[in-house]
Amino acid sequence: MSLEITFLGTGSAMPSPARGASALVLRREGQCWLFDCGEGTQTQLMRSHLRAAKITKIFITHLHGDHIFGLPGLLCTLSLQMSSPGACKAPIDIYGPLGLRSFLWRSLELSHSQLLFPYAVHELVPTRDQCPPEEFRDFSGLDEALPQGPPGRVLHLDAEEDCYVLLEDEELVVRAVRLFHRVPSFGFVLEEKPRPGKLNVQKLKDLG
């Protein structure tokens, strides 16, 4: 399995001429997985060797603006690219804290934006000990106000594993773990599964 990481932005709070807001891309088997999408991420993508159209999964660590303000714009640009002849965009799965679905839906609805490709938002329900008590906001009722929000799962903490299992295939497992920050925040863990060796153990034993 081939993995390649490209840092698109490492700045904090706001972008600067020399450094973009938080964003990085993991390239895996021809797909791009985007982690955080601060303001200016799509511009940084255009300057890189990566193709935004290859993005199939997006992971948002928390809902501070310097990690999410670039997301509606990036999705709209990907949709505009769909207008070219023969264009085809794979569905996008978006993972992030509870409230992300409402943020995206309202941003797109208020700007009269329609995406020409399917996407799903999978929300992680935080626990109250992930941030100072006075900063915790209960966003559990936001989705009820969405007339036709995007599909997706609501993921709860697995108490035994102390993590959220996001996806799994034959090569790796992706989990989210709780982090302590000013707002509920998550770290993402990509764990490669053991790969069986190709040695003929019995033949080696026979040969001493």
Salt bridges, closest charged atoms under 4 A:
GLU4 OE2 - ARG27 NH2 3.03
GLU4 OE2 - HIS49 NE2 2.93
ASP36 OD2 - HIS67 ND1 2.61
ASP66 OD2 - HIS67 NE2 3.76
ASP93 OD2 - LYS57 NZ 3.60
ASP93 OD1 - HIS122 NE2 2.84
GLU123 OE1 - ARG101 NH1 2.77
ASP129 OD1 - ARG178 NH1 3.47
ASP143 OD2 - ARG101 NH1 2.70
ASP162 OD1 - ARG178 NH2 2.69
GLU168 OE2 - LYS193 NZ 2.90
ASP169 OD2 - ARG28 NH2 2.84
GLU171 OE1 - ARG28 NH2 2.96
GLU191 OE1 - ARG175 NH1 2.58
GLU192 OE2 - ARG195 NE 3.25
